[in-house]
């Protein structure tokens, strides 16, 4: 099983859409795919609309991405969190690490202002 990662640029913002479960099997490969997008001053939207599950290994991957963003003054916004993913991230305090948005379009509109 893998997590499908697609990306596109919208102005100064990179939109990364994930599709699949983020677990111990997929988190290492996902981390390797996400980190190159976390560059100096980058604005990144991570669309989790099609992510149904995040394990502790997945949370660790997100934490590594968050720490990298802090190092290079990048901004990451997570959008499209399902109820289950929101619950897991809330219960573990991970929602405090990221800006959370409703959906890609709303966040792109905000970024354009």
N, C-alpha and C positions, 0 to 999 in steps of 0.2 A: 504494500500500500504506500502511496506517496501523497504529498500535498502538491497540487498543481499551483504554480506561481505564474501569474501574468502581470506585466507592468506596462504602463503607458505614461507619457508626460502630458500634463495639462498646464500649460504656462510654466510657472516656476515650481509646480508641484508634481511629484511622482506618485502615481496611484498604483499600489500593489494589491492585486486581488488574490486571495488564497482560496483553495477549494479542496476540502478533505478534512481528515482528522489530524490534529497536531498531537502526536504521542511519542513514545520512546523510539518507535521505528522511524518516524518521519522527521523528528525535531532536528537531528543533526544536519540532514540535507537542507532543511528549511533555513536553518541558521546560516549555512554557507551561501544560500541564495539571497538572503535578506541583507546581510552585512555590507555587500558592495554598494547598496543604495544609500547607506547611512554615511553621507559625506559632509564635509564642512558646510554648515549653514543650510543643509537640505530641509525641504518641507516634504514630508512623506505621509501619505494616507494609506493605511493598511486596512483593506476591506475584508472583514471576516464574515460577511453575509453567508457564504457557503461553507463556513467552518462549523461543524456540529459538536465538536468535542475538543477540549484542550486538557491534556494530562499534566502532571507535575513536570514532566520533561518539556512539554510545550511551554509551560510557564517559565521554566528556566531559560529557554530560547528567547522568549519575549524579554526577560530580564537582561540578558546579554545584549540584545538589540537596544534596549533602553539605555544601558550603561554606555554603550558605544555612542549613542546619540548625545548623551551628556558630554562626553569627551570632545566631540566635534561641533557642539552647539547646533545640532540638528533638532528638528521638531517632528515628532511622530504623533499622529492622530489615528486612533483605532475607530473604525466605523462598522456598523452592521452586526453588532454583537447579539447573538441569540440569547434567550433567557438563561439557558444552561451555561453558556460561556460567561455571561454577566455574573451569574451566581458564583461560579468557581473563582472568577477574578475578584469579585467583591469579598468573598469569604477569606481569601488569602491576602487581601490588601493590594492586589495588583492594579486595581482601578486607579489608585492614587498615583501610579507611576506615569500614566498616559493621559493625554487629552482624549476624551471620548466624544464622538460625534454620532449623529443619527444615521446619515448616509453620505455617500460620495458626493452627490450633486450639491447638497447643502454645504458641505465643507469646502468644495471647490468655489462655490459662490462666496463664502466667507473669506477665503484666501484671496480672492480677486479684489476685494474691497480695500 
